[in-house]
Amino acid sequence: MAYVCEICGKRKVFGRSQKHRRGVAGKRWRKRAQSTSRVFKPNLQNVTLELDGNIDKFRVCSKCLKAIKKFGKVKGIRASLVQDLRG
């Protein structure tokens, strides 16, 4: 299963992490801080939700889960999710 929020579609993103090092003054270009690849992952939680009378399990990011707990719904819910559950 893909590492994706089933409501908002948030997924893992690739970026770079860099060691903190002082500037490169004094002709030290070979010793500059090196950047390495890393992955930023969403905080996914397994949640049981009821949508249109159907009870299903979803993998939801913490931001969507917070909106569900506060408002009872998610503002930007994908239409494809609702159609998949109905059909």
N, C-alpha and C positions, 0 to 999 in steps of 0.2 A: 504494500500500500504506500502511496506517495506521502511525503511529509508536507501535507497541505491542509489548511483550514477549510472545512467543507462549507462554511458560510461565506466568508469574505474572499477566499482564494489566496490568502497569504501563504507564501512558500519560502523555502530557504533561499538565501541570497549569498553570492560569493563576493568577498571583498579582500582587503589586505590589512594585516596587522603589522605594526612597525614598532621596533624597539625604540624607547626614548633615549636619545643620545644628544649631546650638545652639538653645536654647529660644526661645520666642516672647515673651519678656519685653519690656516697654517698648512695648506696643501695636503690635507688628509683625506682626499677624495676616495681612496681605496678603503678607508676605515669607516665610511659613513654607515648609518643604520640601514640594515637590509630589511626589505619588506617581504613578508611571507604570506601565502594564500591562507585564508580561513573561511569558515562558513558561519553565517548568522542564521540561526534557526528560530522559528516562532515557538512560543510556549504553548504547545498543544495539550489539551485535556480531553479525556474521554467522557462524554456527557450523554445522558439519556434525555431526549426532548420529545415533546408532543407537538406535532404540527398537523393541523386539520384532522384531529382525532386519531392520527397514527402515531404510535410510539416507536421511535427508532434511536439507535446509538449513532453519535456523530463524534468526529474529532474536531474540536473547536479551539481557536486561539483564545488566550486569556482576555483579550480586549473584547471579543464578541461575547464571551461568557459573562463578563462584567455588564455589558449592555443588556443581556438577556435577564440577568438578575435584577437590574435596576428598573428597566422599562417593560420587561416581559416580551420584548422583541428586539430585532436588530434592524437598524434603519436601512442599511445597504445590503439587505439579503439578496442573493443572486436569484433571478427568476428561474434559471435552469434547475436550481435545487428544488424549488417548489414544484416545478413540472415533473421532475424525476420522482418525487414522492407521491404525486397524484397519479402518475401513469404507470 
